[in-house]
Amino acid sequence: MFTRTELELLTLPQLKILCNRYGLKSTGNPGYKTSYITTLMAFPVLAIHQLEEGKGLKSPSFGSLQEIGTALDHIGNPTPEHSALIRISFEGRRMELPDRYDQEKLLAVYKVKNHLEEVISLLTL
């Protein structure tokens, strides 16, 4: 990510700003450039190592993916009338109250379905 040469050319305040940008804390004494340089050079490798160890963010288990799939099955697929209402809703047209609440609910379910499909697609890469 960063080379040692690239980081050594920066001043101590610039290194502090760079660490702050990424939410990192210096290792060791914050009065020395090497504390920031070490942190900035090591964090990518540490992040990948932590992922492999299951610390912090973790890939969901196969069972969890199956549960998301089950939720998608329960949501079902839109009927032709649902699809038409969704299309006209995306054009900005709204039904009169109180039916508008159900229209918004249909849109929300449609968006949830799309997001869950995207989630499964992203997690099965």
MARLO-614547 format. One line per field, with one value per atom (N, C-alpha, C, CB): atom name; x, y, z; residue number from 1. Coordinates in Angstrom, 3 decimals. Last residue first. Glycine has a CB too. Layout:
// residues N
a	[CA / ...];
px	[X / ...];
py	[Y / ...];
pz	[Z / ...];
k	[NUM / ...];
//
This chain:
// residues 125
a	[N / CA / C / CB / N / CA / C / CB / N / CA / C / CB / N / CA / C / CB / N / CA / C / CB / N / CA / C / CB / N / CA / C / CB / N / CA / C / CB / N / CA / C / CB / N / CA / C / CB / N / CA / C / CB / N / CA / C / CB / N / CA / C / CB / N / CA / C / CB / N / CA / C / CB / N / CA / C / CB / N / CA / C / CB / N / CA / C / CB / N / CA / C / CB / N / CA / C / CB / N / CA / C / CB / N / CA / C / CB / N / CA / C / CB / N / CA / C / CB / N / CA / C / CB / N / CA / C / CB / N / CA / C / CB / N / CA / C / CB / N / CA / C / CB / N / CA / C / CB / N / CA / C / CB / N / CA / C / CB / N / CA / C / CB / N / CA / C / CB / N / CA / C / CB / N / CA / C / CB / N / CA / C / CB / N / CA / C / CB / N / CA / C / CB / N / CA / C / CB / N / CA / C / CB / N / CA / C / CB / N / CA / C / CB / N / CA / C / CB / N / CA / C / CB / N / CA / C / CB / N / CA / C / CB / N / CA / C / CB / N / CA / C / CB / N / CA / C / CB / N / CA / C / CB / N / CA / C / CB / N / CA / C / CB / N / CA / C / CB / N / CA / C / CB / N / CA / C / CB / N / CA / C / CB / N / CA / C / CB / N / CA / C / CB / N / CA / C / CB / N / CA / C / CB / N / CA / C / CB / N / CA / C / CB / N / CA / C / CB / N / CA / C / CB / N / CA / C / CB / N / CA / C / CB / N / CA / C / CB / N / CA / C / CB / N / CA / C / CB / N / CA / C / CB / N / CA / C / CB / N / CA / C / CB / N / CA / C / CB / N / CA / C / CB / N / CA / C / CB / N / CA / C / CB / N / CA / C / CB / N / CA / C / CB / N / CA / C / CB / N / CA / C / CB / N / CA / C / CB / N / CA / C / CB / N / CA / C / CB / N / CA / C / CB / N / CA / C / CB / N / CA / C / CB / N / CA / C / CB / N / CA / C / CB / N / CA / C / CB / N / CA / C / CB / N / CA / C / CB / N / CA / C / CB / N / CA / C / CB / N / CA / C / CB / N / CA / C / CB / N / CA / C / CB / N / CA / C / CB / N / CA / C / CB / N / CA / C / CB / N / CA / C / CB / N / CA / C / CB / N / CA / C / CB / N / CA / C / CB / N / CA / C / CB / N / CA / C / CB / N / CA / C / CB / N / CA / C / CB / N / CA / C / CB / N / CA / C / CB / N / CA / C / CB / N / CA / C / CB / N / CA / C / CB / N / CA / C / CB / N / CA / C / CB / N / CA / C / CB / N / CA / C / CB / N / CA / C / CB / N / CA / C / CB / N / CA / C / CB / N / CA / C / CB / N / CA / C / CB / N / CA / C / CB / N / CA / C / CB / N / CA / C / CB];
px	[-18.737 / -17.656 / -16.512 / -17.164 / -20.875 / -20.515 / -19.456 / -21.754 / -21.416 / -20.805 / -20.410 / -21.747 / -22.654 / -21.369 / -20.664 / -21.569 / -25.045 / -24.095 / -22.717 / -24.611 / -26.242 / -25.842 / -24.822 / -27.063 / -26.640 / -25.844 / -25.343 / -26.668 / -28.377 / -27.046 / -26.114 / -27.117 / -30.619 / -30.009 / -28.592 / -30.861 / -31.083 / -30.713 / -30.084 / -31.944 / -31.771 / -30.579 / -30.138 / -30.846 / -34.163 / -33.000 / -31.712 / -33.214 / -35.764 / -35.478 / -34.237 / -36.689 / -35.852 / -35.244 / -34.850 / -36.217 / -37.300 / -35.918 / -35.174 / -35.882 / -39.763 / -39.043 / -37.560 / -39.685 / -40.458 / -40.239 / -39.443 / -41.596 / -40.749 / -39.751 / -39.434 / -40.247 / -42.898 / -41.586 / -40.473 / -41.593 / -44.886 / -44.529 / -43.151 / -45.593 / -44.964 / -44.592 / -44.156 / -45.771 / -45.904 / -44.557 / -44.058 / -44.545 / -48.461 / -47.565 / -46.118 / -47.961 / -49.482 / -49.262 / -48.353 / -50.595 / -49.594 / -48.798 / -48.490 / -49.538 / -51.399 / -49.991 / -49.092 / -49.793 / -53.924 / -53.285 / -51.800 / -53.999 / -55.263 / -54.268 / -53.551 / -54.935 / -53.772 / -53.803 / -55.135 / -53.572 / -53.274 / -53.873 / -53.774 / -55.351 / -50.037 / -51.472 / -51.974 / -51.770 / -47.655 / -48.082 / -49.595 / -47.579 / -44.900 / -46.356 / -46.747 / -47.101 / -42.229 / -42.630 / -44.128 / -42.126 / -41.337 / -41.536 / -42.032 / -42.533 / -41.487 / -40.163 / -40.226 / -39.285 / -44.211 / -43.747 / -42.369 / -43.703 / -44.266 / -44.883 / -44.473 / -46.422 / -42.898 / -42.376 / -42.952 / -42.684 / -44.644 / -43.266 / -42.691 / -42.387 / -46.891 / -46.981 / -45.583 / -47.748 / -45.845 / -46.354 / -46.417 / -47.743 / -45.212 / -44.158 / -44.596 / -43.766 / -47.783 / -46.766 / -45.701 / -46.118 / -48.845 / -49.426 / -48.468 / -50.776 / -47.286 / -47.236 / -47.806 / -48.002 / -45.836 / -46.800 / -46.672 / -48.273 / -42.515 / -43.646 / -44.558 / -43.136 / -41.747 / -41.521 / -42.732 / -41.237 / -40.678 / -41.343 / -40.969 / -42.836 / -40.018 / -40.443 / -41.163 / -39.227 / -39.178 / -40.409 / -40.925 / -40.156 / -36.794 / -37.896 / -39.217 / -37.611 / -35.315 / -35.654 / -36.813 / -34.438 / -35.056 / -35.791 / -36.207 / -34.929 / -33.464 / -34.808 / -35.659 / -34.735 / -31.126 / -31.857 / -33.275 / -31.142 / -30.432 / -30.743 / -31.534 / -29.443 / -29.953 / -31.031 / -31.423 / -30.608 / -27.722 / -28.959 / -30.148 / -28.857 / -25.864 / -26.257 / -27.554 / -25.147 / -25.668 / -26.190 / -26.641 / -25.133 / -24.500 / -25.833 / -26.472 / -25.755 / -22.005 / -22.894 / -24.335 / -22.465 / -21.253 / -21.194 / -22.151 / -21.538 / -19.834 / -20.874 / -20.726 / -22.270 / -16.604 / -17.521 / -18.580 / -16.766 / -16.215 / -16.053 / -17.002 / -16.302 / -14.589 / -15.471 / -15.157 / -15.333 / -12.992 / -13.693 / -14.670 / -12.697 / -11.231 / -11.390 / -12.106 / -10.002 / -10.549 / -11.933 / -12.142 / -12.409 / -8.099 / -8.252 / -9.685 / -7.336 / -8.480 / -8.218 / -8.401 / -6.808 / -8.738 / -9.845 / -9.690 / -9.920 / -6.154 / -7.298 / -8.519 / -7.626 / -4.711 / -4.439 / -5.610 / -3.122 / -5.713 / -5.952 / -5.739 / -5.031 / -4.746 / -6.178 / -6.514 / -6.621 / -1.970 / -2.679 / -4.167 / -2.453 / -1.526 / -1.215 / -1.949 / 0.314 / -2.291 / -2.971 / -2.759 / -2.481 / -0.591 / -2.035 / -2.686 / -2.709 / 2.171 / 1.726 / 0.217 / 2.175 / 2.639 / 3.128 / 2.522 / 4.640 / 1.513 / 1.012 / 1.495 / 1.427 / 3.067 / 1.619 / 1.098 / 0.897 / 5.617 / 5.378 / 3.902 / 5.900 / 5.122 / 5.530 / 5.264 / 7.026 / 4.584 / 3.529 / 3.853 / 3.326 / 7.055 / 5.834 / 4.683 / 5.447 / 8.850 / 8.857 / 7.616 / 10.106 / 8.556 / 7.998 / 7.893 / 8.851 / 7.662 / 8.634 / 7.932 / 9.489 / 5.761 / 6.649 / 7.660 / 7.368 / 4.349 / 3.798 / 4.657 / 2.416 / 5.961 / 5.972 / 5.462 / 7.400 / 3.917 / 5.064 / 4.857 / 6.335 / 2.095 / 2.635 / 3.857 / 2.996 / -0.705 / 0.714 / 1.106 / 1.587 / -3.838 / -3.045 / -1.603 / -3.577 / -6.170 / -5.101 / -4.385 / -4.104 / -8.027 / -8.457 / -7.431 / -9.748 / -7.232 / -7.619 / -8.019 / -6.488 / -6.692 / -7.585 / -8.101 / -6.868 / -4.738 / -6.079 / -7.091 / -6.079 / -2.542 / -3.056 / -4.482 / -2.142 / -2.310 / -2.538 / -3.102 / -1.228 / -1.720 / -2.936 / -3.299 / -2.755 / 0.768 / -0.353 / -1.674 / -0.196 / 2.241 / 2.033 / 0.870 / 3.316 / 2.235 / 1.608 / 1.327 / 2.509 / 3.700 / 2.277 / 1.549 / 2.153 / 6.242 / 5.498 / 4.025 / 6.142 / 6.397 / 6.719 / 5.879 / 6.476 / 7.512 / 6.477 / 6.952 / 5.183 / 9.447 / 9.496 / 8.480 / 9.250 / 8.729 / 9.838 / 9.973 / 11.137 / 6.767 / 6.374 / 7.483 / 5.981 / 8.279 / 7.177 / 6.810 / 5.949 / 9.935 / 10.507 / 9.453 / 11.112 / 8.108 / 8.843 / 9.404 / 9.989 / 4.985 / 6.379 / 7.058 / 7.114 / 1.681 / 2.640 / 4.048 / 2.406 / 0.824 / 0.000 / 0.881 / -0.945];
py	[-14.871 / -14.609 / -15.556 / -13.161 / -14.931 / -16.187 / -15.978 / -16.832 / -12.418 / -13.376 / -14.686 / -13.657 / -11.145 / -10.655 / -11.686 / -9.371 / -12.647 / -12.546 / -12.117 / -11.555 / -12.149 / -13.510 / -13.502 / -14.347 / -9.374 / -9.908 / -11.309 / -9.932 / -9.278 / -8.698 / -9.231 / -7.164 / -10.432 / -11.083 / -10.570 / -10.846 / -8.469 / -9.823 / -10.606 / -10.570 / -6.314 / -6.230 / -7.615 / -5.330 / -7.261 / -6.928 / -6.884 / -5.592 / -7.535 / -8.687 / -8.429 / -9.000 / -4.860 / -5.874 / -7.091 / -6.284 / -3.753 / -3.334 / -4.338 / -1.946 / -5.066 / -5.217 / -4.854 / -4.335 / -4.051 / -5.494 / -5.775 / -6.257 / -1.332 / -1.732 / -3.221 / -1.411 / -1.446 / -0.967 / -1.407 / 0.568 / -2.305 / -3.134 / -2.733 / -3.008 / -0.049 / -1.352 / -2.292 / -1.968 / 1.877 / 2.034 / 0.713 / 3.136 / 0.807 / 0.976 / 1.086 / 2.233 / 1.047 / -0.290 / -0.246 / -0.942 / 3.834 / 3.099 / 1.689 / 3.035 / 4.490 / 4.847 / 4.089 / 6.366 / 3.997 / 2.974 / 3.250 / 2.877 / 5.997 / 5.229 / 4.173 / 4.559 / 8.331 / 7.751 / 7.059 / 8.841 / 7.430 / 8.255 / 7.534 / 8.584 / 6.578 / 6.354 / 7.319 / 4.865 / 8.273 / 7.717 / 7.600 / 8.581 / 8.290 / 8.365 / 7.644 / 7.750 / 8.006 / 9.076 / 9.200 / 10.352 / 5.864 / 7.067 / 8.238 / 6.782 / 3.949 / 4.493 / 5.702 / 3.427 / 3.409 / 4.045 / 4.665 / 3.019 / 2.061 / 3.394 / 4.149 / 3.282 / -0.285 / 0.559 / 1.975 / -0.072 / -1.267 / -0.904 / 0.030 / -2.162 / -1.806 / -0.800 / -0.339 / -1.364 / -3.829 / -2.586 / -1.473 / -2.811 / -5.795 / -5.207 / -3.882 / -6.175 / -6.395 / -5.841 / -5.118 / -6.964 / -7.465 / -6.229 / -5.567 / -6.523 / -9.781 / -8.732 / -7.399 / -9.183 / -10.324 / -10.650 / -9.587 / -10.720 / -10.920 / -10.025 / -10.566 / -8.631 / -13.774 / -12.970 / -12.086 / -13.876 / -14.271 / -14.632 / -13.708 / -14.621 / -14.290 / -13.027 / -13.302 / -12.093 / -16.881 / -16.425 / -15.128 / -16.223 / -16.886 / -17.761 / -17.303 / -19.224 / -15.117 / -14.752 / -15.586 / -14.925 / -16.691 / -15.422 / -14.969 / -14.328 / -18.702 / -19.034 / -17.778 / -19.743 / -17.251 / -17.836 / -18.197 / -19.061 / -16.783 / -15.633 / -16.110 / -14.896 / -19.424 / -18.687 / -17.450 / -18.281 / -19.999 / -20.727 / -20.008 / -22.157 / -18.340 / -18.061 / -18.777 / -18.480 / -19.703 / -18.335 / -17.943 / -17.350 / -22.089 / -22.093 / -20.721 / -22.611 / -21.239 / -21.741 / -21.744 / -23.168 / -18.210 / -19.647 / -20.023 / -20.431 / -15.085 / -15.895 / -17.370 / -15.389 / -13.897 / -14.378 / -15.234 / -15.188 / -11.250 / -12.647 / -12.967 / -13.582 / -8.562 / -9.014 / -10.458 / -8.109 / -9.660 / -8.552 / -9.073 / -7.593 / -12.639 / -11.482 / -10.376 / -10.979 / -14.851 / -14.708 / -13.592 / -15.993 / -15.106 / -15.639 / -15.549 / -14.904 / -13.732 / -15.176 / -15.836 / -15.437 / -11.148 / -11.755 / -13.272 / -11.194 / -10.785 / -10.802 / -11.422 / -9.388 / -10.739 / -11.787 / -11.908 / -11.481 / -8.399 / -9.678 / -10.831 / -9.833 / -6.546 / -6.636 / -7.975 / -5.470 / -6.876 / -7.212 / -7.390 / -6.132 / -5.875 / -7.277 / -7.732 / -7.481 / -3.159 / -4.018 / -5.509 / -3.686 / -2.179 / -2.387 / -3.241 / -1.080 / -1.708 / -3.012 / -3.232 / -3.178 / 0.883 / -0.204 / -1.544 / -0.281 / 2.396 / 2.553 / 1.449 / 3.898 / 1.586 / 1.370 / 1.392 / 2.430 / 2.508 / 1.087 / 0.756 / 0.718 / 5.262 / 4.521 / 3.030 / 4.767 / 5.924 / 6.057 / 5.248 / 7.532 / 5.374 / 4.818 / 4.843 / 5.597 / 6.901 / 5.450 / 4.780 / 4.848 / 9.507 / 9.153 / 7.637 / 9.749 / 9.997 / 9.571 / 9.156 / 8.412 / 10.486 / 11.599 / 11.268 / 12.029 / 8.265 / 9.085 / 10.301 / 9.550 / 5.260 / 6.664 / 7.523 / 7.102 / 2.511 / 3.079 / 4.545 / 2.904 / 3.018 / 2.008 / 2.610 / 0.675 / 5.218 / 4.895 / 3.806 / 6.144 / 4.164 / 4.771 / 4.343 / 4.367 / 4.961 / 4.154 / 4.921 / 3.716 / 6.028 / 5.589 / 4.718 / 4.841 / 7.144 / 5.737 / 5.174 / 4.923 / 9.734 / 9.526 / 8.085 / 9.867 / 9.339 / 9.756 / 9.514 / 11.232 / 8.745 / 7.735 / 8.077 / 7.631 / 11.249 / 10.031 / 8.909 / 9.574 / 12.916 / 13.141 / 11.893 / 14.336 / 11.847 / 11.835 / 11.989 / 12.959 / 12.458 / 11.046 / 10.906 / 10.450 / 15.230 / 14.583 / 13.106 / 14.717 / 15.637 / 16.019 / 15.370 / 17.535 / 14.509 / 13.910 / 14.340 / 14.290 / 14.483 / 15.032 / 14.325 / 16.567 / 12.032 / 12.846 / 13.354 / 12.041 / 10.319 / 11.677 / 12.613 / 11.636 / 7.919 / 8.639 / 10.066 / 7.893 / 7.013 / 7.491 / 8.287 / 6.317 / 6.294 / 7.249 / 7.857 / 6.566 / 4.346 / 5.580 / 6.667 / 5.311 / 2.338 / 3.007 / 4.340 / 2.100 / 2.587 / 2.163 / 2.931 / 2.389 / 1.363 / 2.476 / 1.884 / 3.368 / -1.175 / 0.000 / 1.257 / -0.012];
pz	[-3.973 / -4.936 / -4.707 / -4.836 / -2.308 / -2.971 / -4.051 / -3.582 / -1.399 / -0.468 / -1.118 / 0.659 / -3.559 / -3.058 / -2.186 / -2.272 / -3.807 / -4.927 / -4.445 / -5.980 / -1.362 / -1.705 / -2.834 / -2.101 / -1.664 / -0.561 / -0.895 / 0.741 / -3.825 / -3.964 / -2.880 / -3.902 / -2.643 / -3.809 / -4.028 / -5.074 / -0.713 / -0.293 / -1.446 / 0.241 / -2.384 / -1.537 / -1.075 / -0.323 / -3.555 / -4.382 / -3.571 / -5.071 / -1.228 / -2.088 / -2.941 / -2.992 / -0.409 / 0.460 / -0.369 / 1.600 / -2.527 / -2.298 / -1.421 / -1.653 / -2.146 / -3.404 / -3.223 / -4.500 / 0.348 / 0.200 / -1.079 / 0.174 / -0.352 / 0.643 / 0.516 / 2.068 / -2.140 / -2.592 / -1.636 / -2.718 / -0.364 / -1.512 / -2.037 / -2.629 / 1.316 / 1.871 / 0.753 / 2.664 / -0.434 / 0.123 / 0.710 / 1.205 / -0.820 / -1.967 / -1.479 / -2.797 / 1.734 / 1.187 / -0.036 / 0.825 / 1.839 / 2.827 / 2.326 / 4.180 / -0.155 / -0.351 / 0.628 / -0.184 / 0.768 / -0.064 / -0.298 / -1.398 / 2.133 / 2.891 / 2.048 / 4.068 / -0.122 / 1.228 / 1.444 / 2.316 / -3.571 / -2.528 / -1.183 / -2.867 / -4.922 / -4.735 / -3.665 / -4.335 / -6.958 / -5.680 / -5.639 / -4.514 / -9.171 / -8.994 / -7.712 / -10.215 / -9.765 / -8.862 / -8.629 / -9.381 / -11.096 / -11.919 / -11.076 / -13.053 / -9.211 / -9.493 / -10.414 / -10.108 / -9.499 / -8.259 / -8.466 / -7.101 / -11.881 / -11.847 / -10.585 / -11.921 / -11.030 / -12.108 / -12.053 / -13.463 / -9.048 / -8.709 / -9.761 / -8.576 / -10.574 / -9.511 / -9.091 / -8.291 / -12.220 / -12.809 / -11.772 / -13.419 / -10.318 / -11.161 / -11.766 / -12.276 / -9.368 / -8.459 / -9.273 / -7.589 / -11.716 / -11.171 / -10.183 / -10.482 / -12.027 / -13.054 / -12.554 / -14.293 / -8.731 / -9.776 / -10.868 / -9.207 / -7.546 / -7.804 / -8.912 / -8.185 / -5.499 / -6.703 / -6.964 / -7.930 / -2.037 / -3.288 / -4.432 / -3.100 / 0.647 / 0.031 / -1.284 / -0.206 / 1.034 / 1.709 / 1.094 / 3.217 / -0.415 / -0.842 / -0.235 / -0.446 / 1.165 / -0.217 / -0.735 / -1.132 / 3.457 / 3.539 / 2.143 / 4.227 / 2.363 / 2.849 / 2.954 / 4.216 / 1.897 / 0.776 / 1.151 / 0.267 / 4.514 / 3.658 / 2.449 / 3.208 / 5.244 / 5.906 / 5.103 / 7.324 / 3.689 / 3.439 / 4.069 / 3.979 / 4.901 / 3.519 / 3.173 / 2.545 / 7.323 / 7.304 / 5.909 / 7.807 / 6.454 / 7.068 / 7.070 / 8.482 / 5.696 / 4.655 / 5.177 / 4.201 / 7.554 / 7.317 / 6.187 / 8.607 / 6.437 / 7.078 / 6.709 / 6.679 / 7.174 / 6.152 / 6.841 / 5.040 / 9.529 / 9.154 / 8.019 / 10.357 / 11.154 / 10.081 / 9.721 / 8.842 / 14.067 / 13.411 / 12.378 / 12.752 / 13.278 / 14.170 / 13.403 / 14.711 / 11.767 / 12.201 / 13.211 / 12.784 / 10.633 / 11.988 / 12.496 / 12.936 / 8.237 / 8.192 / 9.553 / 7.685 / 9.279 / 8.546 / 8.517 / 7.110 / 10.304 / 11.222 / 10.566 / 11.696 / 7.896 / 8.892 / 9.875 / 9.660 / 6.771 / 6.098 / 7.065 / 4.874 / 8.686 / 8.399 / 7.739 / 7.493 / 8.526 / 9.764 / 9.520 / 10.818 / 5.978 / 6.256 / 7.515 / 6.415 / 6.349 / 5.366 / 5.639 / 3.964 / 8.565 / 8.713 / 7.634 / 8.741 / 8.128 / 8.626 / 8.559 / 10.034 / 7.312 / 6.473 / 6.869 / 6.549 / 9.328 / 7.968 / 7.026 / 7.426 / 11.566 / 11.528 / 10.098 / 12.365 / 10.797 / 11.081 / 10.978 / 12.475 / 10.641 / 9.445 / 9.633 / 9.134 / 13.301 / 12.295 / 11.037 / 11.932 / 14.451 / 15.041 / 14.039 / 16.309 / 13.020 / 12.823 / 13.411 / 13.444 / 13.960 / 12.659 / 12.483 / 11.543 / 17.380 / 16.369 / 15.083 / 16.899 / 19.206 / 18.901 / 17.816 / 20.141 / 19.966 / 18.877 / 18.528 / 19.248 / 20.547 / 20.928 / 19.762 / 21.351 / 19.468 / 20.182 / 20.495 / 19.370 / 16.611 / 17.518 / 18.190 / 16.760 / 16.166 / 16.017 / 16.996 / 16.231 / 14.942 / 16.010 / 15.830 / 17.422 / 12.291 / 12.878 / 13.972 / 11.805 / 10.523 / 11.848 / 12.553 / 11.737 / 8.190 / 8.135 / 9.498 / 7.569 / 9.011 / 7.881 / 7.842 / 6.572 / 10.982 / 11.383 / 10.269 / 11.777 / 9.330 / 10.270 / 10.692 / 11.518 / 8.043 / 7.267 / 8.151 / 6.600 / 10.189 / 9.402 / 8.615 / 8.448 / 10.922 / 11.872 / 11.130 / 12.922 / 8.633 / 9.000 / 9.976 / 9.619 / 8.811 / 7.655 / 7.949 / 6.406 / 11.206 / 11.131 / 9.949 / 11.027 / 10.296 / 11.398 / 11.379 / 12.735 / 6.676 / 7.990 / 9.048 / 8.029 / 4.250 / 4.896 / 6.248 / 5.064 / 3.427 / 2.877 / 3.538 / 1.376 / 4.492 / 5.124 / 4.606 / 4.898 / 2.710 / 4.042 / 4.717 / 4.924 / 0.467 / 0.331 / 1.682 / -0.290 / 1.605 / 1.037 / 0.939 / -0.352 / 2.233 / 3.310 / 2.808 / 3.840 / 0.502 / 0.576 / 1.699 / -0.782 / 1.049 / 1.116 / 1.107 / 2.402 / 0.000 / 0.000 / 0.000 / 1.207];
k	[125 / 125 / 125 / 125 / 124 / 124 / 124 / 124 / 123 / 123 / 123 / 123 / 122 / 122 / 122 / 122 / 121 / 121 / 121 / 121 / 120 / 120 / 120 / 120 / 119 / 119 / 119 / 119 / 118 / 118 / 118 / 118 / 117 / 117 / 117 / 117 / 116 / 116 / 116 / 116 / 115 / 115 / 115 / 115 / 114 / 114 / 114 / 114 / 113 / 113 / 113 / 113 / 112 / 112 / 112 / 112 / 111 / 111 / 111 / 111 / 110 / 110 / 110 / 110 / 109 / 109 / 109 / 109 / 108 / 108 / 108 / 108 / 107 / 107 / 107 / 107 / 106 / 106 / 106 / 106 / 105 / 105 / 105 / 105 / 104 / 104 / 104 / 104 / 103 / 103 / 103 / 103 / 102 / 102 / 102 / 102 / 101 / 101 / 101 / 101 / 100 / 100 / 100 / 100 / 99 / 99 / 99 / 99 / 98 / 98 / 98 / 98 / 97 / 97 / 97 / 97 / 96 / 96 / 96 / 96 / 95 / 95 / 95 / 95 / 94 / 94 / 94 / 94 / 93 / 93 / 93 / 93 / 92 / 92 / 92 / 92 / 91 / 91 / 91 / 91 / 90 / 90 / 90 / 90 / 89 / 89 / 89 / 89 / 88 / 88 / 88 / 88 / 87 / 87 / 87 / 87 / 86 / 86 / 86 / 86 / 85 / 85 / 85 / 85 / 84 / 84 / 84 / 84 / 83 / 83 / 83 / 83 / 82 / 82 / 82 / 82 / 81 / 81 / 81 / 81 / 80 / 80 / 80 / 80 / 79 / 79 / 79 / 79 / 78 / 78 / 78 / 78 / 77 / 77 / 77 / 77 / 76 / 76 / 76 / 76 / 75 / 75 / 75 / 75 / 74 / 74 / 74 / 74 / 73 / 73 / 73 / 73 / 72 / 72 / 72 / 72 / 71 / 71 / 71 / 71 / 70 / 70 / 70 / 70 / 69 / 69 / 69 / 69 / 68 / 68 / 68 / 68 / 67 / 67 / 67 / 67 / 66 / 66 / 66 / 66 / 65 / 65 / 65 / 65 / 64 / 64 / 64 / 64 / 63 / 63 / 63 / 63 / 62 / 62 / 62 / 62 / 61 / 61 / 61 / 61 / 60 / 60 / 60 / 60 / 59 / 59 / 59 / 59 / 58 / 58 / 58 / 58 / 57 / 57 / 57 / 57 / 56 / 56 / 56 / 56 / 55 / 55 / 55 / 55 / 54 / 54 / 54 / 54 / 53 / 53 / 53 / 53 / 52 / 52 / 52 / 52 / 51 / 51 / 51 / 51 / 50 / 50 / 50 / 50 / 49 / 49 / 49 / 49 / 48 / 48 / 48 / 48 / 47 / 47 / 47 / 47 / 46 / 46 / 46 / 46 / 45 / 45 / 45 / 45 / 44 / 44 / 44 / 44 / 43 / 43 / 43 / 43 / 42 / 42 / 42 / 42 / 41 / 41 / 41 / 41 / 40 / 40 / 40 / 40 / 39 / 39 / 39 / 39 / 38 / 38 / 38 / 38 / 37 / 37 / 37 / 37 / 36 / 36 / 36 / 36 / 35 / 35 / 35 / 35 / 34 / 34 / 34 / 34 / 33 / 33 / 33 / 33 / 32 / 32 / 32 / 32 / 31 / 31 / 31 / 31 / 30 / 30 / 30 / 30 / 29 / 29 / 29 / 29 / 28 / 28 / 28 / 28 / 27 / 27 / 27 / 27 / 26 / 26 / 26 / 26 / 25 / 25 / 25 / 25 / 24 / 24 / 24 / 24 / 23 / 23 / 23 / 23 / 22 / 22 / 22 / 22 / 21 / 21 / 21 / 21 / 20 / 20 / 20 / 20 / 19 / 19 / 19 / 19 / 18 / 18 / 18 / 18 / 17 / 17 / 17 / 17 / 16 / 16 / 16 / 16 / 15 / 15 / 15 / 15 / 14 / 14 / 14 / 14 / 13 / 13 / 13 / 13 / 12 / 12 / 12 / 12 / 11 / 11 / 11 / 11 / 10 / 10 / 10 / 10 / 9 / 9 / 9 / 9 / 8 / 8 / 8 / 8 / 7 / 7 / 7 / 7 / 6 / 6 / 6 / 6 / 5 / 5 / 5 / 5 / 4 / 4 / 4 / 4 / 3 / 3 / 3 / 3 / 2 / 2 / 2 / 2 / 1 / 1 / 1 / 1];
//
